[in-house]
Amino acid sequence: MKGLKEKVIIVTGGAGGIGSATCKRLAQEGAKVAVFDMNLEAAQKLAAEIQAAGGTALAIQCDITQKDVVDQAVEATEKEFGPIDGLVNNAGWDIFKPFIKSTPDEWEKLIQINLVGMLNMHHAVLKGMAERNKGRIVNIASDAARVGSSGEAVYAACKGGLLAFSKTLAREHSRNNITVNVICPGPTDTALLAGVTEGASNPEKLREAFTRAIPLGRLGQPDDLASSIAFFLSDDASFITGQVLSVSGGLTMNG
């Protein structure tokens, strides 16, 4: 893809399933990748793997719910690699539970990770991007935000907010040559999905139900998402902003 070589790109939740696949893909395209993750050991392991393959990567421990921690992490990235060219807001957390059985403590954690965390990340990088009049942002939401998902009410609310927020920023910063787009995964074979299904009374039955519902007949794989994310970050997508793309095997087909 055009325009990714030597670009400095932050990926939050970078050591997880979709995050690690994205970091590897971006490094293969020649980008300098900052792996932001709460799990520093996992981030360091991934960064070392990327470096061993000839890529450039930096592991940074970051709790995206803490604004001062985010600011310091972005500053450390810029000190090592230079100004931020791209941001992938991928970090997330979910539980699978009917809303009336959920608790305020669970709502707070969902909102902090899935909504406040991405606000912190945008706030930390956007000013510099606007000053340089260039930047690419890709936000990872969910098809739950587009069509709803039983058992994920607060998660869906957070991701729905992310869609609206992304479209607004796309308008506010179009004059700065900053694009903001959204990827909505369907059920994807990651640790997050495993955690969601574990909360069900019959995890294997739920997993099978997810698979049957997908027209292409399989769960998504992290690499399925990484390719779309890399596209939105590349110059091939320079005239695309404020858009929402479902990568879900046809589970949702929104116009």
N, C-alpha and C positions, 0 to 999 in steps of 0.2 A: 504494500500500500504506500501511496505517496505521502511524503512529509513527516514521517515518524522518526526517521534517523536523527539521533542526537537530541530529540525532544525530551524534556524532563517531565515525567508523569508520575503523579501520586496515585496509588491504589489503596483505598482503605479496606480493611478486612482482607488484606493482600495475601495472607497465608492460608486462607480458607479455600474451599473448592473452586468457586468461580473466580475468586481473587487470585489464587495461585496460577490458574490457567491463563488469566488475563496478563499477569505479570510476565509469564513465560512468553506469551505471544508477542507482547510489546517489546520485550528484550530481543526476540528473534527479528523484529522489524527494525532494530537498531536504537530503540529508545533507552533512555536512562530511567530506570524504574525505582521509585521509592516505595518499599513495602511497609505500609503502616498496618500494625496489628497489635492487639492487646498481648498476644502470645509472642514475646520477643524471641524465644528459642525457635519457634516455628518460622518466624520471619527471617531469622538469621540462617536457618537451614535452607530456606528457599533462595535467599540471596546468594548463598554459597553455590547452590546448584546452578543458578543462572550464570554466575561468574565462571564456573567450571566449564560451562558450555560456550564461553566467549562473550557473554553479555555483560551489561553493567547494571548493578543493583545495589541498593542500600536498605538495610533493615532498621526500622525505627519503631520502638514501642510507643503506642499512642492510644489513649482512651479518648475517643472522639466526643464523649459527653462532657469533657472538661475543657473549657475554652482556652485557658492558659496553657494547658498541655498541648493542645492542637497548635496554638501559635508558636510554641517552642519547637514542635516537631517540623512545622513548615519552615521555620527559620533554619533549623539544622539541615534540612534538605537543600535549601537554597545556598547555604554555606558550602555544602559538599558538591552540588551539581550545577548551581546557578538558578536563574529565575524559573518559576513553574510555568510550563506550557500547557499541561493537561491535568485534569483531576477526574478520577473515577470514584464516585461515592458508592461503594459496594458493601460496606459493613452493615450488618443487620442482625436482628434477633426476633424470634417468634415463639409463640406457644399455641397449642391447638386445644381450644377450650370454648364452650358456649359463653357468650358475653355475660349472661346472668350468673355464671359460676366463676367468673374472673374477679380479681380483687384490685382495689386501687393501687396497691404496691406493684402489681403486674402491669397495670396501665402505665404507671410512671416509668417503669423500666423500658417498656415498649416505646413510649414516646421519647424518652431520653436517647435511646440508641438509634431508632429509626427516623426520628424527626429532628430533635435538637442537635444530635451529632452531625447531621449533614448541614444544618445551618452554620454550625461552628466551622466546618471545613470550607464552605463557600465564603464565609466572611473572611477567613484567613488568606485565601488565594485571589479573590476577585479584584481587590484593590490594585494589586500588582499587575494582574492581567489587563485591567482597564487602563492603567498608566502606560502599558506597552502596546495597547491596542491589538491584542491577539490573545487567543486562548481557546481551549476546548474542554468542555465539561460533559461528562456522561454520568447520569444518575441511574442507579439500579433500583427500580421500584418492584412491582409485582402485578401479575394479571388480577390479583385480588383487588387492586385499586380500580380496575376497569370494569369488572363484572361482579365483584363481591366474592366472598369465600366463607362458607359456614365454618364457624370455629375460629375465625381470624378477624373479628370485628375491629379491634383496636389497631392491629397490624395493618389492616386494609385502610383504616382511617389515616394512619400515618403515611402510607404509600400514596393514598389519594392526595394528601396535602403536598407530597413531594412532586406529583404531577403538576399541580397548580403552581407551585413555587417555581418549578423549572420553566414553565411557559412564561411566567412573569419575568424571570431573569433573562430569558431569551429575548424578550421585548426590550427590557431595560438596557441590555448590553449589546444589542445588535450593532449599534453605532460604534462600538469598540472592537468589532470583528471578533466577538466572543460567541461561540455557539454553545447552546445548552440543549442536550437531547436526553431522552429517557429510554432505557431498555426495561421491558417488563418480562421477566422470566415466567414460564409456567412451572409445573413441578419438575425440579431438577435434582439429579442424584448427588446430593451434597450432605454434609453433616447437619446443615440446617433442616433439610427435609427429614433426615433421620430423627432429629430432635422433635420435630413436629409430630411425626407418626408415633413416636414413643408415648406421646400423651394421649393417644387414642386407646380405646378398649381392646381393639384388635389391630395392631400396627401393620401386620402383613396384609390383612384384608384391605386396609386403607390404601396401602401402597399399590396393591393390585387394582383398586378402583381408580386411582390416579392414572395408572397406565392405560386402562381400558378407555378412559375418557379422552385420551389423546389420539386424534385421527391418524397420526403417523405411527402409532403403535408402540411407542417407547417413551421412557422418561428422558428429559433433556440431560445432556452431559455438560460439564463445565466448559469444554472446548466449543460447544455450540454457542455459548454466550460470548466467549472471548473474541471470536471473529467479528461479531456485530459491534462489540465495544471498540475494538481496534479500528473498525471502519469509521465510526462516528468521531474518533480522535484524529483520523487522518485527513489529509488535504482532499482526498476523494469525496469527503462529505462537507466541503467548505461552504456549500450553498444550502445546507440543511440545518435548520435550527427550530427549536420549540416542538419537536416531533416525538411521538411515542411509538415504539416498535415492540410488539409482542414476539418473543422468541419462545414459542410454546408448542411446537409441533402441530399447530392448527387448533389447539384447545379453545382459543378465543380468536375470532376473526372480526375485528373491529374495523370499520371504515374510517 
